[in-house]
Amino acid sequence: MKKGNVSIASLRLDKDYRIGEAKDTLYGDFHQTSPEGLPFYRPESPLSGPSGFRQDYIDEINRYNMGIIRFPGGSNMCFYNWKDGIGPREERIARVYYIGGQPDKMLVGLDECFELARLMGAKVMLDIRAGFASASLTELYDELEYCLGKGGTYWSDKRIANGHKEPYEIPYICIGNEEDGPWEFAQHTPESYGHFAREAAKLIKNFDPSIKVIVCGTSNPSVPTYPEWDRIVLDMAFEYVDYLSIHYIRACDPSFKMGIPEPPLGVEDLGYISKEFSDFIEAAQAVITFVKAKHRSQKDIKLSIEEWFKPGAPDKIPADLSWSEKAELSDSDWEALGGRGPNSIDMFIRIQNMFDLLLYVQDYITILNHTDSVEISTGGFRNNLTIGKESLLKTCTYYAAELLSHYGRGYVLRGLLESPTHQTERWGEVPSLKAAAVYNEEKEEVSVFAINMNLREEIPLDIVLTGFEDSALIEHVEIWDKEPMAGNSFTHPDRILPKRLPTGEKIALQPLSFHFLRFSVNKKAKDLHGITLLNSEEE
């Protein structure tokens, strides 16, 4: 869109034009076990509480208001045995699991998972192993009995003896993890997995019909079986499951391998991969709609996006840009970390820069704009806080995630977005702006999350609010840095911080920047600079 000779973006929002509700379960995380438990499980640390979890980490998570946690996997689900993670920790046996190839004594097991959920005030999504034989169903039966039994049976009495008298609450159970992936040691065919998932779901519902069952869909759009896998699995298990799980992982770093042919992504691919993720979600929903029609069913199945991230930051910078700084670990950073962490913490701290913030936010914006079908997301908040020996590091992405979680709950408005475009070498012309808006009726606020994906140009933004009696911009926060590959570290923890901008000025989005704009919709306001305010009478 052009006004004069200036390319501007326009976002039009209507109070009653809604996509869906952004629920608490949209702001979750998954915790994958490792030989060292979890990065924030440190019983020996003076910073830890009685349960062994770092209290400073729990306090920050509670600020974020986590809605749901997924446990215990990950790809370690191939060989994970829940029975290894119960009882006194000093008596637990060590096994070598898939991840890391190191002996794992299951320091954080089933009971610790539910304790963690209690500390966070979050719901639990329990992952179960998707085996090939009836033995796996017996294993599932035992696990359900341990968690849900009221006593008087072998496994429920075990739980009580371990100090947990009352049965656990399990709102969600996911059957397996990335069962279509060639990188998995126990890869299924869609037929073998569909059969197991159906029988497992029947068993779960027999124990407790209120448990929502999640079945594994496609783990990556590059997998050869996509999207036929989703159709076959749903066709076999449709009447017994409640959600289809999809994962979306794209590598920006060519060293990150998933066993599938896929070119690495670069800085100019921001606009394209945003569209790819959106298309991926819509394809999954289309498969659900098709199978529902085939079964003549009235049942609605929603989407659960349990993993979505792009590991690694690109090293290739366009020649006309002068970015020089990169988020790299110094000797002081390594000292603060106490060595390499259990979850490749060196990689995660390296990639938490502005580029990665934009990757993270654009995915959340995509998810918000698909809340008519997406109800659960456990995508990766854990990477936004880096756990040092004596302190926590808030990456720049942390601050964006905090704003999304605090203000991204309510009804997502279906905005009409007109955006300038920019040219990319690989994908041609792509939109420069991406945005989502959430209306909180109780607080009488509209929150807009927007990113400028243009590498070179600032974009003015014109926002039109309709259907509200009165509106006023009350807060504008920007996260931006002149060096998009730089990031926060223990040495420089405040390199990239949120900045509040004046609300009386025109809205302008710097190249490669994130913006949060909050409107009160119960205050009288005339024309604000850069904002067009329309009420229903003027319409």
Secondary structure, 3 states (H helix, E strand, C coil): CEECCEECEEEEEECCCEEEEECHHHCEEECCCECCECCCECCCCCCECCCCEEHHHHHHHHHHCCCEEEECCCHHHHCCCHHHHCCCHHHCCCEECCCCCCEECCCCCHHHHHHHHHHHCCEEEEEECCCCCHHHHHHHHHHHHHHHCCCCCHHHHHHHHCCCCCCCCCCEEEECCCCCCCCCCCCCCHHHHHHHHHHHHHHHHHHCCCCEEEEECCCCCCCCCCCHHHHHHHHHHHHHCCEEEEEEECCCCCCCCCCCCCCCCCHHHHHHHHHHHHHHHHHHHHHHHHHHHHCCCCCCCEEEEEEEECCCCCCCCCCCCCCCCCCCCCHHHHHHHCCCCCCCHHHHHHHCEHHHHHHHHHHHHHHHCCCCCEEEECCCHHHHEEECCCCEEECHHHHHHHHHHHHCCEEEECCEEECCEEEECCCEEEECEEEEEEEECCCCEEEEEEEECCCCCCEEEEEEEECCCCCEEEEEEEECCCCCCCECCCCCCCCCCCEECCCCCCCEECCCEEEEEEEECCCCCCCECCEEECCCCCC
